[in-house]
Amino acid sequence: MIYLDHAATAPLPHAVAEEMYMVLREQYGNPSSQYRMGLEMKHRVASWRQTAASALDCPADRLFFTSCGTEGDNWAIRAALWQNRHSGRHIVTTAVEHSAVLECCKWLERDGYEVSYLTPDQQGNITAAQVLEAVRPDTALVTVMLVNNEIGAVYPVEGIAQGLVARNPKTLLHTDAVQGLTTFSARTLGADLISVSAHKIGGPKGIGALYAGPRVKNLRPLLPGGGQESGVRSGTEATAQIAGFAKAAELRMANLEKDQAHLRAIKDYAIQRLSEIPDLQFIHRDGAPHILAVSLPGWPSQNTVNDLSAQDICISAGSACHQGKPSHVIAALKLPKRTAAGVIRLSFGPETSEADIDACAAALRKHRETRLPML
Ligand code: PLP
C-alpha cells in the first residue's frame, strides 16, 4: 500500500503502540486513586504532559488534554467568548477553517453571535491585515487556523497576534494548529488558545490538547465534572492515549529537522513529477511541506480517488471530513467549476519515499489517459 494521506491521519509507529499497550496492560491505575498505582500514574501523566508541552514549546501547566482536536476547537472558542462576554459578541474567522471551528461558529450564530467569515484569494491566502481590518471594538474572538488541512496554506497567526494588541487588546486569539503540531512555538506564535491533536503526528486518535496562555483568565470548562486537568477538563484521564501522544511527540521532536527537510524535498519532488502530467494544476504550491493540493480539471476527484484506491494508493478528495460532499475550502477559492471538481490532496509523512510519489504520479497520469473526463 502507498499511503499519501498523512493530513487525514498518520501511521502509528510501533514504539507508540508498545507504550500504549504497556499502559493498558500494566499501568491501568486511575491517576486520582490514592494508593501507589494511582499516585504513580499521576506522576506519569505529569511527565507525559511535560513531553507534549515541549512539542508546543509551552509551559506544561498551561496545557490540558482533550479527547481530540475538535474538542479543543470548541472549548477554546466557547471559553474565549465567555471571558469576553461583557465586551462583545462578534467573532472573526475564515471561510476555510476546519468544520470543528465552522460548525461551532454556526451554532453560536443561532445563539445570537455575529460571525465574520473571511474569504481567501484564489491561491488560498489570507493576510494579517485582512483579519485585523475585520476586528471591531465588540470582537470577542479571532479564530484563524495555522495550517489549512486541505490545501496546506499557512496563515499569519503571529502577525495577527502582534496586530491585535493595537487593534483591540481585549480580543482573544485562537488558532487551530492541528496540522502544524511540532512546527511552531506557542511562546512566539502569540495565540492565546491553541488546539492540537495527536493522530496527525503518529499518536493515537481520540487525544488532543488545548494550550491556554496567560491572557486566558479562569479557563471555563467545556466539560464540568470530577475536576481532572486542574479542574478545567473533567473525565478520567485517557492514560494510554496520553502516553501514546507523548511518545509520538517525543519521536517527532527527536527527528524534527531531518523530517522537515525530508518533507520539503518530497514535496518538491512531487511538484516536479506531477508537473509532467498534462493539464494538472497546482492549487497551492507553497505552504506546509506535508500537504499538496492539485487538480485534474474535468476528472472528478472522487473518481480519481477511487481509481487510485483500487491500486492501493491512498490519497484524498479534499478533506476526509467531508465524505464526498463538496468541500467548503475549495468552494471558498472560487476556482472554475472543472478545476474545483478535480481537486485532490496528497499529504506526506516522514516515511514517504520518492518511489511512493513515482507510483502515485504514474497512476494519476494513467487515470487521465484512460478515463474520459466527465465534466
Ligand atoms: N482541525 C484540523 C485542521 C484538522 O485537520 C482536523 C482533523 O482532520 C481537526 C481539526 C479535528 O481533529 P480531530 O480529528 O482530532 O478531532
Residues whose N, C-alpha, C, O or C-beta is under 5 A from the ligand:
A	BS01	PLP	A7 A8 C68 G69 T70 H98 A100 V147 N149 D176 V178 Q179 S197
